Structure formats: C-alpha cells, structure tokens
Amino acid sequence: MSATTAVPAAIPRKLGPLQFVGYAAGDAANNLAFSMTSFFLLIYYTDVVGISAAAAGTLFLVIRLWDGFADIFAGRTVDRTMTRWGKFRPFFLFAGPPVLLLSVATFTLPGQVSGSGAKLLVAYLTYGLLGLAYSLVNIPYGSLAAAMTQQPGERAKLASFRMIGTALTTIMLAFVVSPQIQQYKGDPDGFQRSLMITTAIFAVAGIALYLFLFATARESVQRDVEQVSARQSFATLKGNKPLIMLCLASLAFLTALFSLQTVQVYYARDVLGNANLLTALTVLSVGAIFVVAPLVPRLVRAIGKKTAFLSFGGIGLLAGVGIAVSPPSTPWVSMTFFGIMGVSTAGLNTLMWALEADTVEYGEWKTGVRTEGITYALFSFTRKLGQAVGGAVAAYAIALGGYAGGAAVQDETALNAIRYASGLIPVVFILIGMLIFFRYPLTEQTFTTMVAETQARRLAQQ
C-alpha cells in the first residue's frame, strides 16, 4: 500500500475535447459486443442455432448472473492494480481485443456444431467467456470517469458523451444487421455467414477505438491509497446508502430496458411485419440520445439529478403503455412511442453514470479510500442482473405465448406476447425503480460538501 504526496490543485483542470471524444469511443467499442448481444443474440439462438426461446431465456439468466459475479472479480482486480499507465488504462490494451474476438465466436461457433445438446453447450461456453472478458474491460472503463474529474458538470458531460458513443454504435448496428435479418429470413446458413463476417469487421474497428481511448484518457484525481486491499474495497461499500439505492433502482430500470431490447427485433419483424423497421425503431429510440444527452448537464444544474431521474422514469411509463397497446396496422403510432421511450432511457442511462461516479466520492468521504473499481463493479453487477432478468423475462414471455423459432408467421397469441414483453413488462419495472429512487439521499448540496470535506482532510494530513 503506497500513498501519493501531490497537493490537490485549487482549481481542477477541465477535460479537453479529445478526452470527451475518446471516452465516447470507448463505449462505442464496448457496444460492438454488448449491444450486439442485447439486440440480436436471442434471434440468433432461436432462428439460426435452433435453440428454443425457453432454453435461450434460461441461458441468458445463467450467463448474465455469471457476468455479474465476473464484474465483482474485475472490480477487485482493478482496485489492486497500479501501473505506469495508471489504474484503468492498461485494461483497454489487454482486455479489449479478447472481448471483440469472443463476440465473433459467440455469433459463430454455436451454429457450426451439430446436435442440440452440443449447440447449447457451445453457446454457454462462448457467451460465458465473452461475459468474463467484457467485465475486465467494462469495469475499468466505467470506473475511469470518477478518476478523470471530480467536477459534477464535467462528469455529466462524460456521461453524455458515453451515451452518444452508445447511440452511434447501436444505430449503426441496426442499419447493418436489420437488413440481414430480413434478407436471410428462412435461410439460417446465409444468416450465419453474414453474422460471422459482420462481427469480424466489428472486431477490427473496436480494437482501433480502444486504442484511441487509451491514448486520450487521463487519470487525474488524486488517491491516497493506490493499491486497495479486499478489506478496504468492501469496507467502502458497507454503509454506502446512495450506492445501494442507486443499484436497486437501476436494477429495476434496466430490467425494463433489456426486456424491450431483447424482443424489439421480434416486434419489428413479427408484429409490424417487416424486420427492416427495426432500423427505424432503433433510430427513434436510440437517436433520442442525441437530443437528451446534451440537455442532461443543464437539467442537472436546473433541477438536480434526482428530480431529473424520476421525471425520465415517468416518461418511460407513458411510452411502455403506448408500445403495448399500439395497433400493428398503424406502425407510426408504435414508432412514436418507441421514440418517447428513447427519451426516457437516454435520460435514465446518462444520469446513472453520473450518479454512480458521485457514490465513489461518498465512499471516500466515509472511509478515506477511493475504490472506483469495486464501486463500479457492484453497480455493473446490478446492470448485468437487470440484463439477465430482463432478457430472461422477455424470452419466457414469448415462449409462453407460443413463439415458434424459424416460422414464417406467428399466431396471434405469440404476437400479443411480443407486444406485452415490449411494453407492459417495462412499465412494471420502471414503476418499481421510481418507488425505490424516490428516497435517494445524495443531493447536489450534499455532494459539494463531501468533496470539500475530503479535500480539507487530505490537506490536513499532508
């Protein structure tokens, strides 16, 4: 355990444009693997590999729970790491490429083996390894924001740029993959070849993005303890009420989001009758980030993070009901509500990252030790749990509705199950998240006081 001796600067240095763009590039690289699985892995398993929707739902639940524990492992790995490149940046060099290569394997190897049992086993292995590798790059990436700046406005900007990186990647995925789904409907072999080539190209692009993040990121926030012990890591979590409440609320919100993401492709192809409409739905829902993300720092200054968070949740309730009841004969109505849901999820996701960084300060204020890694790992654990529950609930819902993988036409019960999984399941979980977050205690005034007291304590010790 070693301590730094630098005196904190009186006026924290602001981040430059390249650092914001580089941070956005990092999440763009992450989502070449993460969003690819969130949007398209279920349809790959059901329509190409031949795994039933129910079996795929169980797979999602098991592997994404595994991913959550992998996050805790990654958080501890980060907390005890310190190199000449910093605590977080080395992971982008050494864990980034394996993530992207395992994404290729996840969308290739299960379709190359024969026998239903063998296919399922390979699916578990490839997706499980992808989750472990992703944790080793995503936990350092998410933790990096708290180490780059302590200014709330700068952190809100980092969160906004992160969401812009996510949005650009997700929209690109829709434009690239959706036509493949329509073109190769009923041709699993053709779809398999196309996905293998697509994910290989994404791997090359993603490695370049990780290198750009490594080159532009800087860890500037002082830490008194560089290599954190396991006892110190978990001590900062104990009593961190803002982090626990944020995790619980985020679990509910993300269950809603991933339920919708998992079946959105089915909604376009089967409910609306055209897989190419997935591109329009994605542009409307994800494209809202470009409007909302730049406004979030202003909202934070005007009404605070908590009020803004709850407001975006209320917008999501309206959108979920609209998606569930929109008549398939008028696609523009559904598209409108997908756009409204995009406003909700863009605001919620952007604020989550800024709120998580604030809980790091709370933990240091309470214990004197900065533990970005384990703090972000616990937060990410709940995100993975939300992904697990949301994906599994959506898959089980369409399975109960009688969805038949590979069928040209689905019956009315299956179509209704897809609509309800897209709209009503999100409504239930968004409402739960709002009720939890209503009692979130960390206000802007409290945050400012905490940072000032931590700074004064550090100066007194020196």
C-alpha positions as CSV (number, residue, x, y, z in Angstrom):
1,M,0.0,0.0,0.0
2,S,1.5,3.3,-1.1
3,A,0.3,6.9,-0.6
4,T,0.7,9.8,-3.0
5,T,2.1,13.1,-1.9
6,A,0.9,15.6,-4.5
7,V,-1.1,18.5,-3.2
8,P,-4.5,18.8,-4.8
9,A,-4.9,21.7,-7.3
10,A,-7.0,24.5,-6.1
11,I,-8.9,24.7,-9.4
12,P,-9.4,21.3,-11.0
13,R,-8.3,21.2,-14.6
14,K,-11.2,20.8,-17.1
15,L,-11.2,18.0,-19.6
16,G,-10.4,18.7,-23.2
17,P,-12.4,17.8,-26.3
18,L,-10.2,14.8,-27.2
19,Q,-10.8,13.3,-23.7
20,F,-14.6,13.5,-24.2
21,V,-14.4,12.0,-27.7
22,G,-12.0,9.3,-26.6
23,Y,-14.4,8.4,-23.7
24,A,-17.2,8.1,-26.2
25,A,-15.1,5.9,-28.4
26,G,-14.6,3.5,-25.5
27,D,-18.3,2.9,-25.1
28,A,-18.7,2.6,-28.9
29,A,-16.1,-0.2,-28.8
30,N,-17.9,-1.8,-25.8
31,N,-21.2,-1.8,-27.6
32,L,-19.9,-3.5,-30.7
33,A,-20.0,-6.6,-28.4
34,F,-22.6,-5.6,-25.7
35,S,-25.4,-4.2,-27.8
36,M,-24.8,-6.8,-30.5
37,T,-25.7,-9.5,-27.9
38,S,-28.5,-7.4,-26.3
39,F,-30.3,-6.9,-29.6
40,F,-29.5,-9.9,-31.8
41,L,-28.3,-12.8,-29.7
42,L,-31.7,-14.2,-28.9
43,I,-32.8,-14.2,-32.5
44,Y,-29.5,-15.8,-33.5
45,Y,-30.0,-18.6,-31.0
46,T,-33.7,-19.2,-31.9
47,D,-33.6,-18.8,-35.7
48,V,-30.0,-19.8,-36.6
49,V,-28.7,-22.2,-33.9
50,G,-32.1,-23.7,-33.3
51,I,-32.3,-23.3,-29.5
52,S,-35.8,-22.8,-28.1
53,A,-36.8,-19.5,-26.7
54,A,-37.3,-21.0,-23.3
55,A,-33.8,-22.6,-23.3
56,A,-32.3,-19.3,-24.5
57,G,-34.1,-17.5,-21.7
58,T,-32.5,-19.8,-19.1
59,L,-29.1,-19.4,-20.8
60,F,-29.4,-15.6,-20.6
61,L,-30.4,-15.8,-16.9
62,V,-27.5,-18.1,-16.0
63,I,-24.8,-16.4,-18.1
64,R,-25.7,-12.9,-17.2
65,L,-25.7,-13.8,-13.5
66,W,-22.3,-15.2,-14.1
67,D,-21.4,-11.9,-15.7
68,G,-22.4,-10.1,-12.6
69,F,-20.0,-12.1,-10.4
70,A,-17.3,-11.6,-13.1
71,D,-17.9,-7.9,-12.5
72,I,-17.0,-8.2,-8.8
73,F,-13.9,-10.2,-9.7
74,A,-13.0,-7.5,-12.2
75,G,-13.6,-4.7,-9.7
76,R,-11.2,-6.3,-7.2
77,T,-8.6,-6.8,-10.0
78,V,-8.9,-3.1,-10.8
79,D,-8.7,-1.9,-7.2
80,R,-5.4,-3.8,-6.6
81,T,-3.8,-2.7,-9.9
82,M,-1.5,0.3,-10.4
83,T,0.9,0.7,-13.4
84,R,2.9,3.4,-15.0
85,W,-0.1,3.8,-17.3
86,G,-2.5,4.3,-14.4
87,K,-5.0,2.0,-12.8
88,F,-7.6,1.7,-15.6
89,R,-6.0,2.4,-19.0
90,P,-3.9,-0.9,-19.3
91,F,-7.1,-2.9,-19.4
92,F,-8.2,-1.3,-22.7
93,L,-5.0,-2.6,-24.3
94,F,-5.1,-6.2,-22.9
95,A,-8.8,-7.0,-22.4
96,G,-10.3,-5.1,-25.3
97,P,-9.2,-7.3,-28.2
98,P,-10.3,-10.6,-26.5
99,V,-13.8,-9.1,-25.9
100,L,-14.2,-8.4,-29.6
101,L,-12.8,-11.8,-30.8
102,L,-15.1,-13.6,-28.3
103,S,-18.0,-11.7,-29.8
104,V,-17.1,-13.2,-33.2
105,A,-17.0,-16.7,-31.5
106,T,-20.4,-16.2,-29.8
107,F,-22.1,-15.5,-33.1
108,T,-20.2,-18.2,-35.0
109,L,-19.3,-21.3,-33.1
110,P,-22.8,-22.5,-31.8
111,G,-24.0,-22.6,-35.4
112,Q,-21.1,-24.7,-36.5
113,V,-21.7,-27.8,-34.4
114,S,-24.3,-30.5,-34.8
115,G,-26.7,-31.8,-32.1
116,S,-29.0,-29.7,-29.9
117,G,-27.0,-30.5,-26.7
118,A,-23.7,-29.6,-28.3
119,K,-25.1,-26.4,-29.7
120,L,-26.4,-25.4,-26.3
121,L,-23.1,-26.3,-24.5
122,V,-21.1,-24.2,-27.0
123,A,-23.5,-21.3,-26.6
124,Y,-23.0,-21.4,-22.8
125,L,-19.2,-21.6,-23.2
126,T,-18.8,-18.8,-25.8
127,Y,-21.2,-16.4,-24.2
128,G,-19.8,-17.1,-20.7
129,L,-16.2,-16.3,-21.8
130,L,-17.4,-13.2,-23.6
131,G,-19.0,-12.0,-20.3
132,L,-15.8,-12.5,-18.3
133,A,-13.7,-10.7,-20.9
134,Y,-16.2,-7.9,-21.1
135,S,-16.1,-7.4,-17.3
136,L,-12.4,-6.9,-17.5
137,V,-12.7,-4.0,-19.9
138,N,-16.0,-2.5,-18.9
139,I,-15.3,-2.2,-15.2
140,P,-12.1,-0.2,-15.8
141,Y,-14.0,1.8,-18.4
142,G,-16.9,2.7,-16.2
143,S,-14.6,3.4,-13.2
144,L,-12.4,5.8,-15.3
145,A,-14.9,8.6,-15.2
146,A,-14.6,9.1,-11.5
147,A,-10.8,9.2,-11.8
148,M,-10.8,11.8,-14.7
149,T,-12.6,14.6,-12.8
150,Q,-14.5,15.5,-9.7
151,Q,-16.5,18.3,-11.2
152,P,-20.2,17.4,-11.5
153,G,-20.6,19.3,-14.8
154,E,-17.6,17.5,-16.3
155,R,-18.9,14.1,-15.2
156,A,-22.3,14.9,-16.7
157,K,-20.5,15.7,-19.9
158,L,-18.6,12.5,-19.8
159,A,-21.8,10.6,-19.2
160,S,-23.4,12.4,-22.2
161,F,-20.5,11.6,-24.5
162,R,-20.6,8.0,-23.3
163,M,-24.3,7.8,-24.3
164,I,-23.6,9.4,-27.7
165,G,-20.9,6.7,-28.3
166,T,-23.5,4.1,-27.4
167,A,-26.2,5.6,-29.6
168,L,-23.9,5.9,-32.7
169,T,-22.9,2.2,-32.3
170,T,-26.5,1.0,-31.7
171,I,-27.9,2.9,-34.7
172,M,-25.1,1.6,-36.9
173,L,-25.9,-2.0,-35.7
174,A,-29.5,-1.5,-36.7
175,F,-28.6,-0.3,-40.2
176,V,-26.1,-3.1,-40.7
177,V,-27.8,-6.1,-39.1
178,S,-31.5,-5.5,-39.7
179,P,-31.3,-5.9,-43.5
180,Q,-29.5,-9.2,-42.9
181,I,-32.4,-10.4,-40.7
182,Q,-34.9,-9.6,-43.5
183,Q,-32.7,-10.9,-46.3
184,Y,-31.9,-14.2,-44.7
185,K,-35.3,-14.9,-43.2
186,G,-35.7,-18.7,-43.6
187,D,-32.0,-19.1,-44.6
188,P,-30.1,-19.8,-41.3
189,D,-26.9,-20.8,-43.1
190,G,-26.8,-17.5,-45.0
191,F,-27.5,-15.5,-41.9
192,Q,-24.7,-17.4,-40.1
193,R,-22.1,-16.5,-42.7
194,S,-23.3,-12.9,-42.7
195,L,-23.0,-12.5,-39.0
196,M,-19.5,-14.1,-38.9
197,I,-18.2,-11.5,-41.4
198,T,-20.0,-8.7,-39.7
199,T,-18.7,-9.4,-36.2
200,A,-15.1,-9.9,-37.6
201,I,-15.3,-6.4,-39.1
202,F,-16.6,-5.0,-35.8
203,A,-13.6,-6.6,-34.0
204,V,-11.1,-4.7,-36.2
205,A,-13.0,-1.4,-35.7
206,G,-13.4,-1.9,-32.0
207,I,-9.7,-2.6,-31.3
208,A,-8.9,0.8,-33.0
209,L,-11.5,2.5,-30.8
210,Y,-9.9,1.0,-27.6
211,L,-6.5,2.2,-28.7
212,F,-7.9,5.7,-29.2
213,L,-9.4,5.6,-25.7
214,F,-6.1,4.5,-24.2
215,A,-4.3,7.3,-26.0
216,T,-6.6,10.1,-24.9
217,A,-7.7,9.2,-21.4
218,R,-6.0,10.7,-18.3
219,E,-6.4,9.7,-14.6
220,S,-6.1,13.0,-12.8
221,V,-8.0,12.6,-9.5
222,Q,-5.7,12.1,-6.5
223,R,-5.9,8.9,-4.5
224,D,-4.3,8.4,-1.1
225,V,-4.3,4.6,-1.4
226,E,-3.1,3.3,-4.8
227,Q,-3.4,-0.5,-4.3
228,V,-6.6,-1.2,-2.3
229,S,-6.9,-4.4,-0.2
230,A,-10.0,-6.5,-0.4
231,R,-10.9,-5.4,3.1
232,Q,-10.7,-1.8,2.1
233,S,-12.7,-2.4,-1.1
234,F,-15.6,-3.9,0.7
235,A,-15.5,-1.5,3.6
236,T,-16.3,1.3,1.2
237,L,-19.4,-0.5,0.1
238,K,-20.7,-1.0,3.7
239,G,-22.9,1.8,4.6
240,N,-22.8,3.4,1.1
241,K,-26.6,4.0,1.1
242,P,-26.6,6.1,-2.1
243,L,-24.9,3.3,-4.0
244,I,-27.2,0.6,-2.7
245,M,-30.3,2.6,-3.6
246,L,-28.9,3.5,-7.0
247,C,-28.2,-0.1,-7.7
248,L,-31.7,-1.3,-6.7
249,A,-33.4,1.4,-8.7
250,S,-31.1,0.8,-11.7
251,L,-31.8,-3.0,-11.5
252,A,-35.5,-2.3,-12.0
253,F,-35.0,0.3,-14.8
254,L,-32.5,-1.9,-16.6
255,T,-34.8,-5.0,-16.4
256,A,-37.3,-2.8,-18.2
257,L,-34.8,-1.7,-20.8
258,F,-33.4,-5.1,-21.6
259,S,-36.8,-6.7,-21.8
260,L,-37.6,-4.2,-24.6
261,Q,-34.3,-4.6,-26.3
262,T,-34.4,-8.3,-26.3
263,V,-37.7,-8.5,-28.2
264,Q,-37.5,-5.3,-30.2
265,V,-36.4,-7.2,-33.3
266,Y,-39.4,-9.6,-33.0
267,Y,-41.7,-6.5,-32.6
268,A,-40.4,-5.1,-35.9
269,R,-40.4,-8.4,-37.9
270,D,-43.4,-10.2,-36.5
271,V,-45.8,-7.6,-35.0
272,L,-45.2,-4.8,-37.6
273,G,-44.4,-7.3,-40.3
274,N,-41.0,-6.0,-41.6
275,A,-37.6,-6.6,-39.9
276,N,-36.3,-3.5,-41.8
277,L,-38.5,-1.4,-39.5
278,L,-36.1,-2.3,-36.7
279,T,-33.8,0.3,-38.1
280,A,-36.5,3.0,-37.8
281,L,-37.4,1.8,-34.3
282,T,-33.8,1.9,-33.3
283,V,-33.1,5.3,-34.8
284,L,-36.1,6.7,-33.0
285,S,-35.5,5.1,-29.6
286,V,-31.7,5.3,-29.5
287,G,-31.4,8.5,-31.6
288,A,-33.2,10.4,-28.7
289,I,-29.8,10.3,-27.0
290,F,-28.5,13.0,-29.4
291,V,-31.2,15.3,-28.1
292,V,-31.3,14.3,-24.5
293,A,-27.6,13.8,-23.6
294,P,-26.6,17.4,-24.3
295,L,-29.5,18.6,-22.2
296,V,-28.7,16.5,-19.2
297,P,-26.0,18.8,-17.7
298,R,-28.4,21.7,-18.0
299,L,-31.2,19.7,-16.3
300,V,-28.8,18.7,-13.5
301,R,-28.0,22.4,-12.9
302,A,-31.7,23.4,-13.0
303,I,-33.5,20.6,-11.1
304,G,-30.8,18.2,-9.8
305,K,-30.1,14.6,-10.7
306,K,-32.8,13.0,-8.5
307,T,-35.7,15.0,-9.9
308,A,-34.5,14.6,-13.5
309,F,-34.1,10.8,-12.9
310,L,-37.7,10.5,-11.7
311,S,-39.0,12.7,-14.5
312,F,-37.4,10.5,-17.1
313,G,-38.9,7.4,-15.4
314,G,-42.4,9.0,-15.7
315,I,-41.9,9.4,-19.4
316,G,-41.0,5.7,-19.7
317,L,-44.3,4.7,-18.1
318,L,-46.2,6.6,-20.7
319,A,-44.1,5.1,-23.5
320,G,-44.4,1.5,-22.3
321,V,-48.2,1.6,-22.2
322,G,-48.2,3.1,-25.7
323,I,-46.0,0.4,-27.1
324,A,-48.2,-2.4,-25.6
325,V,-51.5,-1.0,-27.0
326,S,-50.4,0.5,-30.3
327,P,-52.3,-1.2,-33.2
328,P,-49.9,-3.1,-35.6
329,S,-51.9,-1.7,-38.6
330,T,-50.5,1.8,-37.9
331,P,-46.8,1.4,-37.4
332,W,-46.2,5.2,-37.0
333,V,-48.1,5.0,-33.6
334,S,-45.7,2.4,-32.3
335,M,-42.7,4.3,-33.7
336,T,-43.8,7.4,-31.8
337,F,-43.9,5.6,-28.5
338,F,-40.6,4.0,-29.2
339,G,-39.2,7.5,-29.7
340,I,-40.7,8.6,-26.4
341,M,-39.2,5.5,-24.7
342,G,-35.9,6.5,-26.2
343,V,-36.2,9.9,-24.4
344,S,-36.7,8.1,-21.1
345,T,-33.9,5.5,-21.5
346,A,-31.5,8.1,-22.8
347,G,-32.1,10.3,-19.7
348,L,-32.0,7.5,-17.2
349,N,-28.9,5.9,-18.6
350,T,-27.0,9.2,-18.8
351,L,-27.9,10.1,-15.3
352,M,-27.0,6.6,-14.0
353,W,-23.3,7.0,-15.0
354,A,-23.1,10.5,-13.3
355,L,-24.8,9.2,-10.2
356,E,-22.5,6.2,-9.9
357,A,-19.4,8.4,-10.0
358,D,-20.9,10.5,-7.2
359,T,-21.2,7.4,-5.0
360,V,-17.4,6.9,-5.3
361,E,-17.0,10.3,-3.6
362,Y,-19.4,9.2,-0.9
363,G,-17.4,6.0,-0.2
364,E,-14.1,8.0,0.1
365,W,-15.8,10.6,2.3
366,K,-16.9,7.8,4.7
367,T,-13.7,5.7,4.7
368,G,-10.8,7.8,3.3
369,V,-10.2,5.3,0.5
370,R,-11.2,5.7,-3.2
371,T,-12.4,2.4,-4.7
372,E,-13.7,3.2,-8.2
373,G,-13.3,-0.5,-9.2
374,I,-15.4,-2.3,-6.6
375,T,-18.0,0.5,-6.5
376,Y,-18.5,0.4,-10.3
377,A,-18.4,-3.4,-10.1
378,L,-21.3,-3.5,-7.7
379,F,-23.2,-1.1,-9.9
380,S,-22.3,-3.1,-13.0
381,F,-23.4,-6.2,-11.2
382,T,-26.9,-4.9,-10.9
383,R,-26.8,-3.8,-14.6
384,K,-25.9,-7.4,-15.5
385,L,-28.6,-8.7,-13.2
386,G,-31.1,-6.4,-14.9
387,Q,-29.9,-7.6,-18.3
388,A,-30.3,-11.2,-17.1
389,V,-33.8,-10.8,-15.6
390,G,-35.0,-8.5,-18.5
391,G,-33.7,-10.8,-21.2
392,A,-35.0,-13.9,-19.5
393,V,-38.4,-12.5,-18.7
394,A,-38.8,-11.4,-22.3
395,A,-37.7,-14.8,-23.6
396,Y,-40.0,-16.6,-21.3
397,A,-42.9,-14.3,-22.2
398,I,-42.7,-15.1,-25.9
399,A,-42.1,-18.8,-25.2
400,L,-45.3,-18.8,-23.1
401,G,-47.0,-17.1,-26.0
402,G,-46.1,-20.0,-28.2
403,Y,-43.3,-18.3,-30.3
404,A,-42.1,-20.8,-32.9
405,G,-38.4,-20.2,-33.9
406,G,-37.9,-20.0,-37.7
407,A,-41.6,-20.0,-38.5
408,A,-42.6,-17.6,-41.3
409,V,-45.8,-16.5,-39.5
410,Q,-46.5,-16.4,-35.7
411,D,-50.0,-16.9,-34.3
412,E,-52.0,-14.1,-32.5
413,T,-51.1,-15.3,-29.0
414,A,-47.3,-15.1,-29.8
415,L,-47.7,-11.7,-31.3
416,N,-49.5,-10.4,-28.2
417,A,-46.8,-11.9,-26.0
418,I,-44.2,-9.9,-28.0
419,R,-46.2,-6.7,-27.6
420,Y,-46.6,-7.2,-23.9
421,A,-43.0,-8.1,-23.4
422,S,-42.1,-4.9,-25.2
423,G,-44.4,-2.6,-23.3
424,L,-46.1,-3.8,-20.2
425,I,-43.1,-5.6,-18.6
426,P,-41.1,-2.3,-18.9
427,V,-43.9,-0.4,-17.3
428,V,-44.0,-2.7,-14.2
429,F,-40.2,-2.4,-13.6
430,I,-39.9,1.3,-14.3
431,L,-42.6,1.9,-11.6
432,I,-40.7,-0.2,-9.1
433,G,-37.5,1.7,-9.9
434,M,-39.2,5.1,-9.4
435,L,-40.5,4.0,-6.0
436,I,-37.1,2.9,-4.8
437,F,-35.3,6.0,-6.1
438,F,-37.7,8.4,-4.5
439,R,-35.8,8.0,-1.3
440,Y,-32.3,8.5,-2.8
441,P,-30.4,10.7,-0.3
442,L,-27.4,12.2,-2.2
443,T,-28.3,15.8,-3.4
444,E,-26.0,18.2,-5.2
445,Q,-25.5,20.2,-2.0
446,T,-24.5,17.1,-0.1
447,F,-22.1,16.1,-2.8
448,T,-20.4,19.5,-2.8
449,T,-20.0,19.4,1.0
450,M,-18.5,15.9,0.8
451,V,-15.9,16.7,-1.8
452,A,-14.8,19.9,0.2
453,E,-14.5,17.9,3.4
454,T,-12.5,15.2,1.8
455,Q,-10.2,17.8,0.2
456,A,-9.7,19.5,3.6
457,R,-9.0,16.2,5.3
458,R,-6.3,15.4,2.8
459,L,-4.7,18.8,3.1
460,A,-4.7,18.5,6.9
461,Q,-3.0,15.0,6.7
462,Q,-0.3,16.4,4.4
